[in-house]
Amino acid sequence: MTSPYKRRDTVSWALYDWANSAFATTVLAGFFPVLFQQFWSTGVDPTVSTSRLGLANGIAGIIVALLAPVLGALADRTAGRKAQLVLFSSIGVAGTAALSFVGQGEWGWAAACFVVAGIGFNAANIFYDALLLDVASEHELDTVSAFGYSLGYLGGGLLFAFNVLMTLKPAWFGLSGPAEAVQWSFLSVALWWLVFTLPLARYVRERPSQVAAEPFFESLTAGLRELGNTLRRIRAHRDISLFLLAYWLYIDGVHTIYTMAVDYGVALGLPSSSLLAALLLTQFVAFPSALLLGWVGNKIGPKRGILICISVYLAATLYAYFLDSVVEFFALAVVVGLVQGGVQSLSRSFFGRLVPEGKGGEFFGFYNMMGKFASFIGPLLIAAVAYSTGNSRLSITSLIVLFLIGGLLLWRVPEARKST
């Protein structure tokens, strides 16, 4: 069989990760929170800006979490995963591009555009994950999933590096200052996302639907009826239920470290320029390591690979308690980068082995829903411990609970096998 790295449909599928990861790095993790506070929410207390941003994130997350299983069930009935990916990615592109035209002080418009872009980004990922089953055979799931993540880290990191250069040297690009550079960065993300979605739209072919073709609205109605049964179907598969619970916990810890690491460094008094450089370093370390861990997962099994990643996160969280210098923060960034892509790609491929035939979109809808809900336990733990102890170092170590319990639950999941 031809290597997946040489197949046009597989490479085209993986390029979508290259495309949309620019949004995750430049917008989500990088510039939007900074510009929202310093440009769009000028003249208000920072806590007010933070609450506004949190509300925008929450609205987008809730909408996608509620839509995820419905969209997944609809995709299974219509064999329309690719079409819906293109639709929602277009919504994300439009929302991202619109951020470039929001003026100073217009935080409401900025939040609205961000919500639209976030919905498009997360909803499109439901269909992107489900399409993995259309471009890879069962024995290729680990390597192809890792291939997508690795391209995502590389592509997102490259554009982020370019955008950082624009903000540091805006005069080189004929821009008036960093704020204008960031706004142009949003437009560059939209264009990048759009252009690199085109290969998937052109070359990826879906497998035929397992049910008879139906008109769109009849499929939607049937999909909604199916929604009530989906959870019962998942509960009927103990291994899937147990994995989703474990995934919900440990991936919450992963997301929290990704979103809170810079804040933690600031709390320790480290310079923001060094923290930004560490974020870039994490992206580029994650590129080859995601490929390596995909190969490792194929050799020893994705479950063992995930457990290795969780163990590394446990050790890194403990190490963070003693961190007190830029050099140590960079070391931690490298360690996290080594497993960040691997734990995500191996989780996706492990789940793909568990999904019953013909239920990829529906079950991946719940998988993504769990991922969207896995974004509040860790931050609440950190907030509660920091408030009660006044110690940022203790607050970051509270994440050990998520990795420990998640790892123990995953340990009890049987080795992945295709369900029927």
N, C-alpha and C positions, 0 to 999 in steps of 0.2 A: 504494500500500500504506500502511496505517495506520502512523504513527510508532511505533517500539517503546516509546517512553516513554508512549504512550497505550493500549497493549495490556495487558489485565489479567493475562495469563499471564506476560508479560515483567516487568512491575513486581512481580508476586508472587514470581517467581524471584529478582529482584534484592534483594527485601526479606530473603531468607534471609541474604545477606551482611551486611545491617544487623543481623540477629538474632545470628549467631554471632560477629561481630567483637567483640562485648562480651566474649566469653571471651578472645579474643586480646589485647585491650588491658588489661582489668581484672585478669584472672587470670594469663595467661602473661607479659606484659611488665611488668605493674604490681605487683600486691600479693602474689601467691602467693610469689615468692622471698623477699620481705621478711618476711612473716609466718612462713614456714617456718623461717627462721633465728632470728627474734626471739621467736617465740611457741611454735611446735611443737617446736623443737629447742633449747630453753633448757638451759643448763648444760653444753653441749658446745663444743668448739673450733669456730670458724667453718669450718675446713677439713673437719671431719667433717660439718657441715650441708651444705656444698657438695657433698661426695661423695654424700650421701644424695639430694640434689635431682638431681644428675646421673644417678644410677642410676634414679630415677623417670622422668626424661625419656627415658633410654635404653630402658627397658623398653617404655614407651608407643610410642616411635618404631619399635622393632624389630617389635612386634606389628602395627602398622598397615602397615609396609613389607612384611611377609610376607603380610598379608591383602589388600593392595590389589589385586594382579592377580586373585586368586581372586574377590573381591567384584565387580570390574569384569566379569569373564567371566560371572559369575552374573547380573548385571544385564542384560547383552546377551541372554542366553538367555530370561529371564523377563519382560523389559520392566518390571522392578520397580525402576527407579532411584528413583522418588519414594517408594515404600514403604520402601525400605532407607534412604533419607536420613532419613525420619521416625523409623525404628527407631533408627538410630545417633545422631541428634540427641537423641532421648529419653534414650539412655544418657548422653550428654554432659551433658544438663540435670540428670539425677539425680546424677551424680558431682559436678557443680558445687554443687548445692544441699546435698549431704552435707557439703561443706567447712565450711558454716556451723555445723555441730554438733560439729565435732572440738574437743576440749578442749585446754588448754595442756599441752605436753609429749608429746602423742600424735602424734609425727611419723610413726609407721608407718601409722596410719589416714589421716593427711593425705596421705601419699605414695600410698596405695592409692586414695583418692578422686580424686587428681590423675591417676593413671594411667588410671582408668576414664573420667574426663572427657576426657582427651587422646585416648583411643582413639575415643570417640564423636565428638569434634570432627573429627579427621582422617579417619576413615572416612566420615563424612557428606559431607565435602568431595569425596570421590571421585565420589559420585553427583550432587552439586551441579554440579561441573564438567561432567560428562557431560550433564546436563540442558540445558546451554547450547545444544546442538545441537537441542533440541526447542522452544526458544522464540525462536530467531533464525535467519534465513536466512543464507546464506554471506556475503553482502555486509554483513550487520549484525553479524557476530561481533565486530569490533573495538569498536564503539560499545556494544553490549549488555554485553560483558565488562567494559568500563570503567565502565559504569553500575553494575554490581554492586559492583565494587571501590570506587567513589566513595561509594555508599550505605553500604558497610561502614565506611569510614573516618569518615564523618559519624556514623553510629549508634554505633559503638564509641567514638568520641571524646566524644560527648555523654554517654553513660552513665559513661564514665571520669571526665569532668569532675565529674559529680554525685557519684561515689564519692569522688573526691579531696576535694571539699568536705565530705563526711561525715567523713572522717578528720581534716581540719583543724579542723572545728567540730563535734565529736560532740555537744556539749551542745545545739546547735540541733535535733538530731533525737532528743533524749532518751536518748542513749547514754552509757555510762560512760567511754569513752575510745576512742582510735584503733583498738585491737585489736578491740573489739566492732564498731566501724564497718566495719572490713575484712571481718569475718565476715558482717555484713549485706550488704555489697557483693557477696559471693559469691551470696547468695540473690537479690539484684536481677538479677544476670547470668543466673541460671537462669530467672527469670520472663521477663525480656526475650527470651532465646533462645527460650523456649517460645511466647510470644505471637506473635512475628513469624515463626515457622515456619508458623503456621496458614494464611496466604494461599497459600503454595506448596502445602501439602497439599490445599487446596481447589480452586485454580484452574489449576495447571499440568497440562497433559495431555501424556503421552508419545506419541511415535510408535510404531506397532506394531513388535514385535520382528521381526527379519529371519529368525528360525527358528521352527519350529512350537512351539506352547505345550507345555510339559512340566510334570509335577508337580515340587514344590520340590526334593525330594531327588534325583530323577533329573536335574534341572537342575544341582544342586550337583555331582553326580558327573561329569556331562558337562563342567561348568565346570572341574573339577579336571583332567580329561583334556586340556582345551583349554590349560590353563596351560603345559604343556610345549611346546606349539606356538606360544604367543604370542611368546616371545622370538625364535623363528625367523621369525615373521611380521614382527616389527619389524626384525630384521636384514635382511630381504629388501627393506625400504624404506630405502635409504641416506640419504635426506634426513631421515627420522624418526630414525634412529640417530644421525646427526651432530648433529641439533638437540638430542636428549636429552642427549648428552654435553656439548654447549655449555651447555645449561640447567643441568645438574647443577653445573657449575663456577661460572657467574656468579651463579646464585641462591643458592649457598652463601655467596658474598661478601655478597649482599644480606641474607640471614638473619643473618650474623655481625655486620654493622654494626647491625642492628636490636636484637640481643640484647646486644651488647658495648658499645654507645655510652655507656650510663650508667656502666658500670664504668670505661670509659676516662676519662670526665669526673671520676669520683671519684679515679682514679689521678693526675689532674692537679691535684687539690685544689680542684675546683669544688664549690660547695654543692649538696647533694642536692635542695633545694627548687627550685633553678633548673633542674636536670636534669629533674625531673618536669614542670616547666612546658614545657621544650623538647620532651618527649615528647608532651604535649598539642598543642603547636603543630604538630608533624609530622603528627599525625592530621588536623588541620583544613586544613592546606595540601594534604595528599594528596587531599582530597575533590574540589576543583575541578580539580586538576591531572590526576587520573585520567581525568576526563571530557574534558579538553582533549587529553591524549595519545591517548585513544581516537579522537577526531576527527582528530588528526594522523596516527595510524596508518591510518585509513581513507583519508586523502588520499595519503600517501606510501608506504603499505605497512607492515605490522606489523614486518617485519624491520628496516627502516630506523629505525623508532621505537624498537625494542629497542636497536639499536646506539647511538642517541643517548643513551638512558638509561644504558647501560654506560659511555659516554664521560663522562657527568656523574659517575657513581660513581667512575671513575678519578680525575677531577679532585678530587672531594671527599675521597678517601682521601689524596691527596697533600697537600691543604690541611690535613687533620687533623694532620699531622706538626708544623705550625707553630702550631697552635691553643694559646692560653694565657689566654683570658679567657672570661667568660660571654657577652659580646656575640658573640664569634666562634663559640662553641658554638651559640648561637641561629641565627646565620647558616648554619651547617652543617646544623642541623635543618631550616631552610627549604629548602635545596638538596636534601637527601635526600627531604623530603616531596614535592618537585616531581616526582620520578621513581619514588618507591617504589611507588605504586599503578600507574603506567604500565607499568613493566617487568614486573609480575606479570600485569596484564590483557592486555597485548599478547602476552606469552608464551603465555597460555592460548588466545587467539584465533588466534595463529599456528599453534599445535599443532592446534587444531580444524580448520584448513584442510588439514592433512596427514593427518588420521585417515581411514582407509578407511571407506567407507559400511558401517554396521551394526556397527562395532567401537569405538564411542565409549566405552562403559564399560570394555571390556578394555584399550584403549590408554591411556585416561585413568587407569586403574589403575596402569599403569607410569609414566605422567607424574607422578602423585602419589607413587608410590614413590620416584622420583628426587628429588622435592622433600623427602621425609622423610629420605632418606639425605644430602641436601645440608645437613648441619647439623653436620659434625664437622671438615671440612678446615680451614675458616677458624679456628675456635677452637684447633685443634691448631697451626696456623701461628703464631697470636698467642702461644700458650703457649710454643712452642719458641723463638721469637725473643726473647720477654721473658726466658725463663730463661737463654738463652745470652748475651744482651747486657745484661740488666738495664735496658733502655730501653723504656718503654711506647710512645714515639713511633715507634720503629723497628718495634715489633710490629704496630701498626695498618697501617703501610704495606706489610706483607707480603701484605695482601689484594689488592694490585695484580696479583699473579700470577694470581689467580682471574679477575678481570675481563679481563685482557689475553688469556689463553688462551681463556677462554669467548667473548670477542668475536671472536677470530680464527677459531675453529671455526664460530661462527654466520655469519660472513662467507661461509663456503664452502657454506652450506646454500642450495639453490636457492629462488627465490621461491616462497612457499606456493601449492600447488595441491591440489585434492581428489584423494586417492589412491583407487584401486579395487582 
